[in-house]
Structure formats: structure tokens, C-alpha cells
Amino acid sequence: SAEQIFYMQQRGLTEAQAMSLSVNGFVNDLVRQFPMEYSVELKRLIELEMEGSVG
């Protein structure tokens, strides 16, 4: 949420870092249900998609 991002920015994180932490926290719960090779690839694809999307 915007409040979470704001809170993390107040603690010294950039907007991109805060967004990444927030998304990864959500995604980690989902990818645990998949086999390891799928979860690693899914996380990598999400990171690539997020690159450059903030700012």
C-alpha cells in the first residue's frame, strides 16, 4: 500500500527499494506453493518487470 511505501521511505529506503520489498513480501507467500525451479524463475521475472517501473 502507499502507506507501507511511505513508511519505508521515511526509514531511508528509496521508492524502488520500498516497492520491491513490498512486492516480494506478497510474492513470497504465493511462490512457496510452486516447485523450486518455478518459484525462482517467477521471482526473477517479477524483478525484471519491476526494473524501471518506479520513478
N, C-alpha and C positions, 0 to 999 in steps of 0.2 A: 504494500500500500504506500501511498505518498507519505504517510506519517512515518512509516518504517524507514523509508529512504531519507527523509528529513532528519530523523533521529541519528542515523548512521553518519550522515554528513556533518552533523554537529559534533560527532566524535572523531572527526578528522578524515573520514573516507571521502573519496571523490564520488560523484554521482554514478559513474560507471562501476566502481567497486561496490557501492551500496546496492545497485541494481543486480549485479552479479551474485552477491551473497544472498539476496532475497530470492532470486530465481532458483539458484542452486539449492537452497533450503527446501523449496517447494518440489523441485525436480527429484531430489534425492529420495524423497518418500515414494515417488512413483517408480523410479528405475530399479529400486530394490526388488520389485516383483518380476523383473526380467532376468534372463540368464546374463552372466557377467559380460560376455562379449557384446551383447546388445546394449547393456547399460552404459558401458564405456563409450561406445560409438554414439549413442544418443546424447550423452553429456557433451561429447566433442562437437557434435553438430549444433547443439544449443549454444555453446560458447562461440562457435564461428558465426552463428546468426546474430548474436548479441554484439559482436565486434563492430564498432562504428555506428551502432543504432542509437547510442546515447550521446548527447552533446551537440 
